[in-house]
């Protein structure tokens, strides 16, 4: 299973690659919408990356409550533990 730090590093890479967000600005407490300017369309790209990482389809219900980077990390950890 991936550690929180490993997942955070992956998220930083993805945010830089997909949305040109500087990796150092991606913190666990960062709010996806207000802090990082990630909208619902951008979230779809993120879901695709999560699927590539875990090899599993992201349950839309699991992703509805995602608001912060920590929430994304938790979703990925839960998926990789299944």
Biopython code that builds the backbone (N, CA, C, O; Angstrom):
import numpy as np
from Bio.PDB.StructureBuilder import StructureBuilder

atoms = [
    (1, "UNK", "N", (0.839, -1.189, 0.000)),
    (1, "UNK", "CA", (0.000, 0.000, 0.000)),
    (1, "UNK", "C", (0.886, 1.254, 0.000)),
    (1, "UNK", "O", (1.938, 1.293, 0.637)),
    (2, "UNK", "N", (0.437, 2.256, -0.719)),
    (2, "UNK", "CA", (1.188, 3.500, -0.800)),
    (2, "UNK", "C", (1.049, 4.305, 0.486)),
    (2, "UNK", "O", (-0.013, 4.331, 1.108)),
    (3, "UNK", "N", (2.134, 4.958, 0.869)),
    (3, "UNK", "CA", (2.080, 5.809, 2.060)),
    (3, "UNK", "C", (1.483, 7.163, 1.692)),
    (3, "UNK", "O", (1.385, 7.522, 0.518)),
    (4, "UNK", "N", (1.089, 7.899, 2.719)),
    (4, "UNK", "CA", (0.541, 9.236, 2.495)),
    (4, "UNK", "C", (1.549, 10.107, 1.762)),
    (4, "UNK", "O", (1.180, 10.862, 0.862)),
    (5, "UNK", "N", (2.809, 10.008, 2.138)),
    (5, "UNK", "CA", (3.857, 10.816, 1.504)),
    (5, "UNK", "C", (4.040, 10.451, 0.029)),
    (5, "UNK", "O", (4.211, 11.333, -0.812)),
    (6, "UNK", "N", (4.004, 9.153, -0.285)),
    (6, "UNK", "CA", (4.129, 8.717, -1.683)),
    (6, "UNK", "C", (2.968, 9.246, -2.522)),
    (6, "UNK", "O", (3.161, 9.703, -3.649)),
    (7, "UNK", "N", (1.778, 9.177, -1.966)),
    (7, "UNK", "CA", (0.596, 9.658, -2.688)),
    (7, "UNK", "C", (0.671, 11.170, -2.873)),
    (7, "UNK", "O", (0.348, 11.680, -3.946)),
    (8, "UNK", "N", (1.089, 11.882, -1.844)),
    (8, "UNK", "CA", (1.223, 13.338, -1.941)),
    (8, "UNK", "C", (2.223, 13.702, -3.028)),
    (8, "UNK", "O", (1.982, 14.632, -3.798)),
    (9, "UNK", "N", (3.337, 12.991, -3.105)),
    (9, "UNK", "CA", (4.322, 13.247, -4.165)),
    (9, "UNK", "C", (3.709, 13.038, -5.549)),
    (9, "UNK", "O", (3.925, 13.842, -6.456)),
    (10, "UNK", "N", (2.941, 11.952, -5.708)),
    (10, "UNK", "CA", (2.258, 11.683, -6.981)),
    (10, "UNK", "C", (1.303, 12.816, -7.323)),
    (10, "UNK", "O", (1.268, 13.289, -8.459)),
    (11, "UNK", "N", (0.522, 13.250, -6.327)),
    (11, "UNK", "CA", (-0.429, 14.340, -6.557)),
    (11, "UNK", "C", (0.283, 15.616, -6.977)),
    (11, "UNK", "O", (-0.191, 16.342, -7.851)),
    (12, "UNK", "N", (1.418, 15.885, -6.355)),
    (12, "UNK", "CA", (2.192, 17.076, -6.735)),
    (12, "UNK", "C", (2.645, 16.987, -8.191)),
    (12, "UNK", "O", (2.581, 17.971, -8.926)),
    (13, "UNK", "N", (3.106, 15.795, -8.606)),
    (13, "UNK", "CA", (3.510, 15.584, -10.002)),
    (13, "UNK", "C", (2.327, 15.820, -10.943)),
    (13, "UNK", "O", (2.444, 16.526, -11.945)),
    (14, "UNK", "N", (1.184, 15.212, -10.599)),
    (14, "UNK", "CA", (-0.008, 15.340, -11.450)),
    (14, "UNK", "C", (-0.487, 16.779, -11.541)),
    (14, "UNK", "O", (-0.851, 17.244, -12.622)),
    (15, "UNK", "N", (-0.490, 17.488, -10.420)),
    (15, "UNK", "CA", (-0.963, 18.880, -10.415)),
    (15, "UNK", "C", (-0.073, 19.748, -11.296)),
    (15, "UNK", "O", (-0.556, 20.642, -11.990)),
    (16, "UNK", "N", (1.220, 19.481, -11.262)),
    (16, "UNK", "CA", (2.158, 20.217, -12.100)),
    (16, "UNK", "C", (1.938, 19.853, -13.570)),
    (16, "UNK", "O", (1.841, 20.728, -14.431)),
    (17, "UNK", "N", (1.861, 18.561, -13.837)),
    (17, "UNK", "CA", (1.716, 18.059, -15.207)),
    (17, "UNK", "C", (0.374, 18.470, -15.834)),
    (17, "UNK", "O", (0.340, 18.936, -16.972)),
    (18, "UNK", "N", (-0.713, 18.300, -15.102)),
    (18, "UNK", "CA", (-2.042, 18.534, -15.654)),
    (18, "UNK", "C", (-2.482, 19.996, -15.615)),
    (18, "UNK", "O", (-3.090, 20.494, -16.563)),
    (19, "UNK", "N", (-2.174, 20.678, -14.519)),
    (19, "UNK", "CA", (-2.747, 22.008, -14.303)),
    (19, "UNK", "C", (-1.712, 23.109, -14.112)),
    (19, "UNK", "O", (-2.068, 24.255, -13.840)),
    (20, "UNK", "N", (-0.411, 22.762, -14.254)),
    (20, "UNK", "CA", (0.682, 23.711, -14.082)),
    (20, "UNK", "C", (0.634, 24.393, -12.710)),
    (20, "UNK", "O", (0.868, 25.595, -12.588)),
    (21, "UNK", "N", (0.324, 23.590, -11.679)),
    (21, "UNK", "CA", (0.312, 24.074, -10.303)),
    (21, "UNK", "C", (1.657, 23.696, -9.684)),
    (21, "UNK", "O", (2.053, 22.531, -9.703)),
    (22, "UNK", "N", (2.346, 24.681, -9.142)),
    (22, "UNK", "CA", (3.670, 24.437, -8.557)),
    (22, "UNK", "C", (3.566, 23.389, -7.452)),
    (22, "UNK", "O", (2.732, 23.519, -6.556)),
    (23, "UNK", "N", (4.404, 22.348, -7.505)),
    (23, "UNK", "CA", (4.334, 21.257, -6.524)),
    (23, "UNK", "C", (4.382, 21.721, -5.072)),
    (23, "UNK", "O", (3.716, 21.139, -4.216)),
    (24, "UNK", "N", (5.159, 22.760, -4.785)),
    (24, "UNK", "CA", (5.280, 23.209, -3.388)),
    (24, "UNK", "C", (3.989, 23.836, -2.852)),
    (24, "UNK", "O", (3.832, 23.983, -1.640)),
    (25, "UNK", "N", (3.069, 24.205, -3.742)),
    (25, "UNK", "CA", (1.797, 24.776, -3.278)),
    (25, "UNK", "C", (0.771, 23.694, -2.946)),
    (25, "UNK", "O", (-0.263, 23.982, -2.344)),
    (26, "UNK", "N", (1.054, 22.455, -3.335)),
    (26, "UNK", "CA", (0.132, 21.343, -3.073)),
    (26, "UNK", "C", (0.455, 20.748, -1.699)),
    (26, "UNK", "O", (1.401, 19.977, -1.544)),
    (27, "UNK", "N", (-0.351, 21.125, -0.718)),
    (27, "UNK", "CA", (-0.193, 20.653, 0.656)),
    (27, "UNK", "C", (-1.436, 19.855, 1.045)),
    (27, "UNK", "O", (-2.488, 20.001, 0.423)),
    (28, "UNK", "N", (-1.318, 19.022, 2.061)),
    (28, "UNK", "CA", (-2.453, 18.200, 2.487)),
    (28, "UNK", "C", (-3.684, 19.041, 2.800)),
    (28, "UNK", "O", (-4.810, 18.638, 2.508)),
    (29, "UNK", "N", (-3.467, 20.208, 3.393)),
    (29, "UNK", "CA", (-4.609, 21.043, 3.780)),
    (29, "UNK", "C", (-5.124, 21.928, 2.640)),
    (29, "UNK", "O", (-6.116, 22.635, 2.816)),
    (30, "UNK", "N", (-4.465, 21.898, 1.474)),
    (30, "UNK", "CA", (-4.888, 22.727, 0.344)),
    (30, "UNK", "C", (-6.279, 22.318, -0.127)),
    (30, "UNK", "O", (-6.564, 21.136, -0.325)),
    (31, "UNK", "N", (-7.142, 23.326, -0.303)),
    (31, "UNK", "CA", (-8.485, 23.101, -0.823)),
    (31, "UNK", "C", (-8.388, 23.069, -2.346)),
    (31, "UNK", "O", (-7.824, 23.978, -2.955)),
    (32, "UNK", "N", (-8.934, 22.029, -2.956)),
    (32, "UNK", "CA", (-8.794, 21.867, -4.403)),
    (32, "UNK", "C", (-9.368, 23.057, -5.170)),
    (32, "UNK", "O", (-8.743, 23.550, -6.109)),
    (33, "UNK", "N", (-10.537, 23.512, -4.781)),
    (33, "UNK", "CA", (-11.184, 24.603, -5.510)),
    (33, "UNK", "C", (-10.596, 25.966, -5.213)),
    (33, "UNK", "O", (-10.097, 26.638, -6.115)),
    (34, "UNK", "N", (-10.650, 26.382, -3.955)),
    (34, "UNK", "CA", (-10.256, 27.753, -3.623)),
    (34, "UNK", "C", (-8.742, 27.970, -3.596)),
    (34, "UNK", "O", (-8.272, 29.043, -3.975)),
    (35, "UNK", "N", (-7.973, 26.978, -3.156)),
    (35, "UNK", "CA", (-6.518, 27.152, -3.087)),
    (35, "UNK", "C", (-5.801, 26.804, -4.384)),
    (35, "UNK", "O", (-4.858, 27.487, -4.786)),
    (36, "UNK", "N", (-6.258, 25.731, -5.039)),
    (36, "UNK", "CA", (-5.532, 25.230, -6.216)),
    (36, "UNK", "C", (-6.263, 25.478, -7.536)),
    (36, "UNK", "O", (-5.738, 25.180, -8.609)),
    (37, "UNK", "N", (-7.472, 26.023, -7.449)),
    (37, "UNK", "CA", (-8.252, 26.357, -8.643)),
    (37, "UNK", "C", (-8.550, 25.136, -9.521)),
    (37, "UNK", "O", (-8.568, 25.238, -10.747)),
    (38, "UNK", "N", (-8.781, 23.991, -8.889)),
    (38, "UNK", "CA", (-9.141, 22.770, -9.605)),
    (38, "UNK", "C", (-10.664, 22.705, -9.651)),
    (38, "UNK", "O", (-11.319, 22.649, -8.611)),
    (39, "UNK", "N", (-11.227, 22.712, -10.861)),
    (39, "UNK", "CA", (-12.685, 22.670, -10.978)),
    (39, "UNK", "C", (-13.165, 21.249, -11.291)),
    (39, "UNK", "O", (-12.366, 20.313, -11.341)),
    (40, "UNK", "N", (-14.459, 21.100, -11.499)),
    (40, "UNK", "CA", (-15.027, 19.760, -11.698)),
    (40, "UNK", "C", (-14.520, 19.106, -12.981)),
    (40, "UNK", "O", (-14.390, 17.883, -13.035)),
    (41, "UNK", "N", (-14.235, 19.886, -13.998)),
    (41, "UNK", "CA", (-13.678, 19.333, -15.240)),
    (41, "UNK", "C", (-12.259, 18.821, -14.983)),
    (41, "UNK", "O", (-11.883, 17.745, -15.447)),
    (42, "UNK", "N", (-11.479, 19.606, -14.238)),
    (42, "UNK", "CA", (-10.122, 19.197, -13.880)),
    (42, "UNK", "C", (-10.144, 17.917, -13.042)),
    (42, "UNK", "O", (-9.266, 17.064, -13.167)),
    (43, "UNK", "N", (-11.153, 17.802, -12.194)),
    (43, "UNK", "CA", (-11.261, 16.627, -11.322)),
    (43, "UNK", "C", (-11.363, 15.344, -12.133)),
    (43, "UNK", "O", (-10.895, 14.293, -11.696)),
    (44, "UNK", "N", (-11.970, 15.424, -13.304)),
    (44, "UNK", "CA", (-12.080, 14.245, -14.171)),
    (44, "UNK", "C", (-10.685, 13.768, -14.576)),
    (44, "UNK", "O", (-10.414, 12.567, -14.576)),
    (45, "UNK", "N", (-9.805, 14.703, -14.919)),
    (45, "UNK", "CA", (-8.421, 14.341, -15.265)),
    (45, "UNK", "C", (-7.726, 13.685, -14.073)),
    (45, "UNK", "O", (-6.947, 12.745, -14.235)),
    (46, "UNK", "N", (-8.015, 14.187, -12.889)),
    (46, "UNK", "CA", (-7.438, 13.633, -11.672)),
    (46, "UNK", "C", (-7.934, 12.204, -11.433)),
    (46, "UNK", "O", (-7.164, 11.327, -11.041)),
    (47, "UNK", "N", (-9.217, 11.986, -11.671)),
    (47, "UNK", "CA", (-9.806, 10.654, -11.505)),
    (47, "UNK", "C", (-9.145, 9.656, -12.468)),
    (47, "UNK", "O", (-8.901, 8.507, -12.099)),
    (48, "UNK", "N", (-8.860, 10.089, -13.686)),
    (48, "UNK", "CA", (-8.182, 9.226, -14.664)),
    (48, "UNK", "C", (-6.800, 8.832, -14.141)),
    (48, "UNK", "O", (-6.398, 7.673, -14.255)),
    (49, "UNK", "N", (-6.079, 9.788, -13.571)),
    (49, "UNK", "CA", (-4.743, 9.506, -13.020)),
    (49, "UNK", "C", (-4.836, 8.536, -11.840)),
    (49, "UNK", "O", (-3.999, 7.646, -11.695)),
    (50, "UNK", "N", (-5.854, 8.713, -11.003)),
    (50, "UNK", "CA", (-6.040, 7.816, -9.860)),
    (50, "UNK", "C", (-6.315, 6.397, -10.349)),
    (50, "UNK", "O", (-5.807, 5.429, -9.783)),
    (51, "UNK", "N", (-7.116, 6.282, -11.393)),
    (51, "UNK", "CA", (-7.407, 4.959, -11.955)),
    (51, "UNK", "C", (-6.127, 4.314, -12.494)),
    (51, "UNK", "O", (-5.895, 3.123, -12.289)),
    (52, "UNK", "N", (-5.295, 5.107, -13.184)),
    (52, "UNK", "CA", (-4.023, 4.581, -13.700)),
    (52, "UNK", "C", (-3.132, 4.094, -12.558)),
    (52, "UNK", "O", (-2.481, 3.056, -12.675)),
    (53, "UNK", "N", (-3.101, 4.842, -11.455)),
    (53, "UNK", "CA", (-2.252, 4.502, -10.319)),
    (53, "UNK", "C", (-2.738, 3.244, -9.600)),
    (53, "UNK", "O", (-1.946, 2.357, -9.280)),
    (54, "UNK", "N", (-4.042, 3.175, -9.352)),
    (54, "UNK", "CA", (-4.583, 2.076, -8.547)),
    (54, "UNK", "C", (-5.038, 0.886, -9.367)),
    (54, "UNK", "O", (-5.170, -0.223, -8.848)),
    (55, "UNK", "N", (-5.280, 1.120, -10.665)),
    (55, "UNK", "CA", (-5.807, 0.044, -11.514)),
    (55, "UNK", "C", (-7.275, -0.225, -11.263)),
    (55, "UNK", "O", (-7.815, -1.238, -11.708)),
    (56, "UNK", "N", (-7.929, 0.695, -10.541)),
    (56, "UNK", "CA", (-9.339, 0.521, -10.205)),
    (56, "UNK", "C", (-10.146, 1.744, -10.619)),
    (56, "UNK", "O", (-9.641, 2.866, -10.655)),
    (57, "UNK", "N", (-11.409, 1.493, -10.927)),
    (57, "UNK", "CA", (-12.335, 2.570, -11.261)),
    (57, "UNK", "C", (-12.665, 3.360, -9.992)),
    (57, "UNK", "O", (-12.935, 2.768, -8.948)),
    (58, "UNK", "N", (-12.645, 4.662, -10.075)),
    (58, "UNK", "CA", (-12.988, 5.509, -8.930)),
    (58, "UNK", "C", (-14.501, 5.554, -8.792)),
    (58, "UNK", "O", (-15.213, 5.857, -9.749)),
    (59, "UNK", "N", (-14.981, 5.255, -7.607)),
    (59, "UNK", "CA", (-16.408, 5.318, -7.328)),
    (59, "UNK", "C", (-16.806, 6.796, -7.216)),
    (59, "UNK", "O", (-16.277, 7.514, -6.368)),
    (60, "UNK", "N", (-17.740, 7.254, -8.069)),
    (60, "UNK", "CA", (-18.142, 8.672, -8.011)),
    (60, "UNK", "C", (-18.619, 9.092, -6.621)),
    (60, "UNK", "O", (-18.409, 10.234, -6.214)),
    (61, "UNK", "N", (-19.251, 8.186, -5.900)),
    (61, "UNK", "CA", (-19.707, 8.502, -4.538)),
    (61, "UNK", "C", (-18.530, 8.815, -3.622)),
    (61, "UNK", "O", (-18.625, 9.698, -2.769)),
    (62, "UNK", "N", (-17.419, 8.097, -3.791)),
    (62, "UNK", "CA", (-16.231, 8.334, -2.977)),
    (62, "UNK", "C", (-15.629, 9.709, -3.264)),
    (62, "UNK", "O", (-15.039, 10.339, -2.386)),
    (63, "UNK", "N", (-15.787, 10.156, -4.493)),
    (63, "UNK", "CA", (-15.138, 11.401, -4.906)),
    (63, "UNK", "C", (-16.012, 12.635, -4.681)),
    (63, "UNK", "O", (-15.517, 13.761, -4.730)),
    (64, "UNK", "N", (-17.306, 12.431, -4.435)),
    (64, "UNK", "CA", (-18.213, 13.567, -4.229)),
    (64, "UNK", "C", (-17.820, 14.436, -3.043)),
    (64, "UNK", "O", (-17.964, 15.657, -3.088)),
    (65, "UNK", "N", (-17.325, 13.810, -1.985)),
    (65, "UNK", "CA", (-17.006, 14.555, -0.766)),
    (65, "UNK", "C", (-15.571, 15.089, -0.746)),
    (65, "UNK", "O", (-15.158, 15.703, 0.238)),
    (66, "UNK", "N", (-14.824, 14.871, -1.794)),
    (66, "UNK", "CA", (-13.431, 15.321, -1.860)),
    (66, "UNK", "C", (-13.377, 16.837, -1.998)),
    (66, "UNK", "O", (-13.932, 17.410, -2.936)),
    (67, "UNK", "N", (-12.700, 17.474, -1.049)),
    (67, "UNK", "CA", (-12.546, 18.930, -1.070)),
    (67, "UNK", "C", (-11.080, 19.363, -0.965)),
    (67, "UNK", "O", (-10.688, 20.401, -1.498)),
    (68, "UNK", "N", (-10.283, 18.554, -0.273)),
    (68, "UNK", "CA", (-8.885, 18.928, -0.039)),
    (68, "UNK", "C", (-7.948, 17.869, -0.610)),
    (68, "UNK", "O", (-8.379, 16.788, -1.011)),
    (69, "UNK", "N", (-6.673, 18.196, -0.640)),
    (69, "UNK", "CA", (-5.657, 17.240, -1.075)),
    (69, "UNK", "C", (-5.672, 16.029, -0.139)),
    (69, "UNK", "O", (-5.521, 14.894, -0.592)),
    (70, "UNK", "N", (-5.854, 16.266, 1.160)),
    (70, "UNK", "CA", (-5.925, 15.153, 2.124)),
    (70, "UNK", "C", (-7.069, 14.202, 1.762)),
    (70, "UNK", "O", (-6.920, 12.986, 1.882)),
    (71, "UNK", "N", (-8.203, 14.741, 1.324)),
    (71, "UNK", "CA", (-9.336, 13.898, 0.918)),
    (71, "UNK", "C", (-8.956, 12.998, -0.258)),
    (71, "UNK", "O", (-9.328, 11.825, -0.295)),
    (72, "UNK", "N", (-8.218, 13.550, -1.211)),
    (72, "UNK", "CA", (-7.774, 12.761, -2.376)),
    (72, "UNK", "C", (-6.825, 11.658, -1.912)),
    (72, "UNK", "O", (-6.936, 10.514, -2.353)),
    (73, "UNK", "N", (-5.897, 11.998, -1.028)),
    (73, "UNK", "CA", (-4.955, 11.023, -0.492)),
    (73, "UNK", "C", (-5.724, 9.873, 0.185)),
    (73, "UNK", "O", (-5.398, 8.702, -0.009)),
    (74, "UNK", "N", (-6.726, 10.217, 0.966)),
    (74, "UNK", "CA", (-7.523, 9.207, 1.679)),
    (74, "UNK", "C", (-8.253, 8.293, 0.699)),
    (74, "UNK", "O", (-8.286, 7.080, 0.902)),
    (75, "UNK", "N", (-8.833, 8.848, -0.351)),
    (75, "UNK", "CA", (-9.522, 8.047, -1.367)),
    (75, "UNK", "C", (-8.545, 7.057, -2.007)),
    (75, "UNK", "O", (-8.862, 5.879, -2.167)),
    (76, "UNK", "N", (-7.360, 7.544, -2.369)),
    (76, "UNK", "CA", (-6.354, 6.679, -3.010)),
    (76, "UNK", "C", (-5.902, 5.582, -2.046)),
    (76, "UNK", "O", (-5.762, 4.425, -2.441)),
    (77, "UNK", "N", (-5.674, 5.947, -0.784)),
    (77, "UNK", "CA", (-5.254, 4.937, 0.203)),
    (77, "UNK", "C", (-6.336, 3.869, 0.369)),
    (77, "UNK", "O", (-6.031, 2.678, 0.429)),
    (78, "UNK", "N", (-7.579, 4.288, 0.443)),
    (78, "UNK", "CA", (-8.682, 3.345, 0.595)),
    (78, "UNK", "C", (-8.788, 2.426, -0.618)),
    (78, "UNK", "O", (-9.024, 1.226, -0.474)),
    (79, "UNK", "N", (-8.612, 2.989, -1.810)),
    (79, "UNK", "CA", (-8.700, 2.189, -3.033)),
    (79, "UNK", "C", (-7.545, 1.190, -3.115)),
    (79, "UNK", "O", (-7.742, 0.048, -3.532)),
    (80, "UNK", "N", (-6.353, 1.610, -2.724)),
    (80, "UNK", "CA", (-5.213, 0.712, -2.842)),
    (80, "UNK", "C", (-5.222, -0.349, -1.742)),
    (80, "UNK", "O", (-4.521, -1.356, -1.848)),
    (81, "UNK", "N", (-6.004, -0.132, -0.697)),
    (81, "UNK", "CA", (-6.114, -1.118, 0.384)),
    (81, "UNK", "C", (-7.138, -2.208, 0.073)),
    (81, "UNK", "O", (-7.121, -3.281, 0.675)),
    (82, "UNK", "N", (-8.036, -1.914, -0.879)),
    (82, "UNK", "CA", (-9.102, -2.871, -1.218)),
    (82, "UNK", "C", (-8.562, -4.089, -1.943)),
    (82, "UNK", "O", (-9.326, -4.986, -2.297)),
]
sb = StructureBuilder()
sb.init_structure("model")
sb.init_model(0)
sb.init_chain("A")
sb.init_seg("    ")
for serial, (resi, resn, name, xyz) in enumerate(atoms, 1):
    if name == "N":
        sb.init_residue(resn, " ", resi, " ")
    sb.init_atom(name, np.array(xyz, "f"), 0.0, 1.0, " ", f" {name:<3s}", serial, name[0])
structure = sb.get_structure()
